[in-house]
């Protein structure tokens, strides 16, 4: 059974009780939407008494509910994520352009940021469900096998990129998934050089996508936008010909607005 994410090595500024509270929140998932105190304790390597105190505190604050035995997150937990979105001017500036891009291309369009070896979706306009994974705001996917992830990983220094790829081996999602770290490194360097990336059928056999980065005032990639479509409709060449120009128009427009806001 998968446990809670590790909080990392603590320093003298580390607040253990707070970290454990976040661990408990993150122990809930689509696979474990409801848990008992004992299950939370086991997943997070806590005593039963410690898990109970945290869950009751979260319940008092309104972040979890309980029927007396099972605990589950409440919609109030979304406030934590929306606090991030509302605190970043990027998303208010990006939303109209992302919506316009989806409307014009009639394809799903998303924005994501890099978090370690994953991308996290922070905005999505869905034309239809392409892949089996239900992608919504907050969904995490492996950066190395997604177009948004590759253009964001391209911003890392070479040595840091190599270390990340070796530390987080890629899973073979499909027969087309690139898993070898050296080959992934080459693909990401290619994305860095050309300023965009196409990933075809590596995450799901039905999916092809193209992505380009949003850059801050200093020129660094801070997020990425992708356009995704059915792999039965496009090849890497046709999706580039059809959507790259519109995608770059969107990312450049948002990047310019960020520069004006800085």
C-alpha positions in Angstrom: 0.0 0.0 0.0 1.3 3.4 -1.0 2.2 5.6 2.0 2.2 9.3 2.6 4.7 11.4 0.7 7.9 11.9 2.7 8.3 15.5 4.0 12.1 15.3 3.5 14.9 15.8 5.9 13.9 18.3 8.6 15.9 21.4 9.7 15.7 23.4 12.9 12.9 25.4 11.3 10.9 22.3 10.6 7.4 22.1 12.2 6.7 18.4 12.5 3.1 18.6 13.5 2.2 20.8 10.5 4.1 18.5 8.2 2.2 15.5 9.6 -1.1 17.3 9.0 -0.2 17.8 5.4 0.8 14.2 5.1 -2.6 13.1 6.4 -4.4 15.3 3.9 -2.3 13.9 1.0 -3.0 10.3 2.1 -6.6 10.7 0.7 -6.8 9.9 -3.0 -9.1 8.5 -5.7 -8.0 5.1 -4.5 -8.5 6.0 -0.8 -11.3 8.6 -0.7 -12.4 7.4 2.8 -10.3 6.1 5.6 -10.4 5.0 9.2 -8.1 6.4 11.8 -6.1 3.1 11.7 -5.7 3.3 7.9 -4.5 6.9 8.1 -2.0 5.9 10.8 -0.7 3.0 8.8 -0.4 5.0 5.6 1.4 7.9 7.3 3.5 6.0 9.8 1.8 7.6 12.7 0.5 6.3 16.0 -3.3 5.8 16.1 -3.5 8.5 18.8 -1.5 10.9 16.6 -3.6 10.2 13.5 -6.8 10.7 15.6 -5.6 14.2 16.9 -4.8 15.3 13.3 -8.0 14.1 11.8 -10.1 15.6 14.6 -8.3 18.9 14.2 -9.0 18.9 10.4 -12.6 18.0 11.1 -12.9 20.9 13.5 -11.5 23.2 10.8 -13.9 21.8 8.3 -11.4 20.1 6.0 -12.6 16.6 6.7 -15.9 15.0 7.7 -16.7 11.8 9.5 -19.5 9.4 10.1 -17.8 8.4 13.4 -15.6 5.8 11.8 -14.7 6.8 8.2 -13.1 10.1 7.4 -13.1 11.9 4.1 -12.0 15.3 2.7 -14.6 18.0 2.3 -14.9 20.5 -0.6 -13.3 23.1 1.8 -9.9 21.5 1.1 -10.1 23.1 -2.4 -9.6 26.4 -0.7 -5.9 25.5 -0.2 -5.4 25.0 -3.9 -7.4 28.0 -4.9 -5.3 30.1 -2.6 -2.4 29.3 -4.8 -4.3 30.0 -8.0 -5.7 33.3 -6.7 -2.4 34.5 -5.4 -0.7 34.1 -8.8 -1.6 36.8 -11.4 -0.4 34.4 -14.1 -3.7 32.4 -14.0 -6.0 35.4 -14.3 -3.9 36.7 -17.2 -3.7 33.2 -18.8 -7.3 32.1 -18.6 -8.8 34.2 -21.5 -6.0 33.2 -23.8 -6.2 29.5 -23.0 -10.0 29.6 -23.4 -9.6 31.4 -26.8 -7.0 28.8 -27.9 -9.4 25.9 -27.0 -12.3 27.6 -28.8 -10.3 28.3 -32.0 -8.7 24.9 -32.2 -11.7 23.0 -30.8 -9.2 20.9 -28.9 -8.5 20.5 -25.2 -6.1 23.1 -23.8 -4.3 23.0 -20.5 -1.8 24.8 -18.3 0.6 23.1 -16.0 3.5 23.9 -13.7 6.5 21.7 -12.8 6.7 20.2 -9.3 9.7 18.0 -8.9 9.4 15.1 -11.4 5.7 15.8 -12.0 3.6 18.4 -13.8 0.5 19.7 -11.9 -2.5 20.9 -13.9 -3.5 24.4 -12.8 -6.0 25.2 -15.6 -7.9 23.1 -18.2 -10.4 23.7 -20.9 -11.6 20.3 -22.1 -13.1 19.7 -25.5 -13.7 16.1 -24.6 -12.1 13.3 -22.6 -9.2 12.0 -24.7 -7.4 9.7 -22.3 -8.5 7.3 -19.6 -7.0 9.5 -16.8 -9.6 12.0 -15.6 -7.5 15.2 -15.9 -8.7 18.1 -13.7 -7.0 21.0 -11.8 -4.6 19.4 -9.4 -4.0 16.3 -11.5 -0.3 15.2 -11.4 1.4 13.4 -14.3 5.0 12.4 -15.0 6.8 15.3 -16.5 9.2 13.2 -18.6 6.4 11.7 -20.7 4.2 14.7 -21.3 4.7 17.6 -23.7 4.2 20.2 -21.0 6.6 18.4 -18.7 9.4 18.3 -21.3 9.3 22.0 -22.1 9.4 22.7 -18.4 12.2 20.2 -17.7 14.1 21.9 -20.5 14.6 24.8 -18.2 16.8 22.8 -15.8 20.6 22.8 -16.0 21.9 19.6 -17.7 23.3 18.0 -14.6 20.2 18.6 -12.5 18.1 17.2 -15.4 20.2 14.0 -15.6 19.9 13.5 -11.9 16.2 13.9 -11.9 15.7 11.5 -14.8 17.8 8.8 -13.1 16.2 9.4 -9.7 12.6 9.1 -11.1 12.5 6.3 -13.6 9.8 6.5 -16.2 7.1 3.9 -16.2 6.1 2.2 -19.5 2.6 3.7 -19.8 2.3 2.4 -23.4 4.4 0.5 -26.0 5.5 4.0 -27.2 6.7 5.3 -23.8 10.3 6.4 -23.7 11.8 5.1 -20.5 15.6 5.2 -21.0 17.0 8.3 -19.1 19.5 9.1 -21.9 16.8 9.1 -24.5 14.5 11.2 -22.4 17.4 13.6 -21.8 17.8 14.0 -25.6 14.1 14.6 -26.1 14.1 17.3 -23.4 17.2 19.0 -24.9 15.4 18.9 -28.3 12.4 20.7 -26.6 14.8 23.3 -25.2 16.4 24.0 -28.5 13.2 24.3 -30.6 11.1 25.9 -27.8 8.2 23.3 -28.0 7.6 19.6 -27.7 5.3 17.0 -29.2 4.6 13.8 -27.3 2.8 11.1 -29.2 1.1 8.1 -27.5 3.6 7.9 -24.6 1.1 8.5 -21.8 -2.0 7.0 -23.5 -2.4 5.3 -26.9 -5.2 7.7 -27.7 -3.3 10.9 -26.9 -1.0 13.3 -28.8 -0.1 16.7 -27.5 2.0 19.7 -28.3 3.3 22.2 -25.7 5.2 25.5 -25.4 6.4 27.4 -22.3 5.1 30.5 -20.7 8.1 32.6 -19.7 8.5 35.1 -16.9 10.2 38.5 -17.2 13.6 36.9 -16.7 13.0 34.5 -19.6 12.7 31.4 -17.5 9.9 29.0 -18.1 7.3 29.2 -15.3 4.4 27.2 -16.8 3.5 25.6 -20.0 0.4 25.3 -22.2 -0.5 22.3 -24.3 -3.0 21.4 -26.9 -4.0 17.8 -26.9 -5.9 15.7 -29.4 -6.6 12.2 -30.5 -3.6 10.3 -31.9 -5.9 8.9 -34.5 -6.5 12.4 -35.8 -2.9 13.7 -35.9 0.7 12.7 -36.4 3.5 14.7 -34.8 3.9 16.5 -38.1 0.2 17.4 -38.6 -0.3 18.6 -35.0 2.7 20.8 -35.3 1.5 22.2 -38.6 -2.1 22.7 -37.3 -1.5 24.1 -33.8 2.1 25.2 -33.1 1.6 28.8 -34.4 -1.6 29.3 -32.4 0.0 27.8 -29.3 3.1 30.0 -29.5 0.8 33.0 -30.1 -0.9 32.2 -26.8 2.2 31.6 -24.7 3.9 34.7 -26.1 0.9 36.8 -25.4 0.7 35.6 -21.8 4.5 36.0 -21.3 4.2 39.6 -22.6 1.4 40.3 -20.1 3.4 38.9 -17.3 6.3 41.2 -18.3 4.0 44.2 -18.1 2.7 43.2 -14.7 6.1 42.6 -13.2 
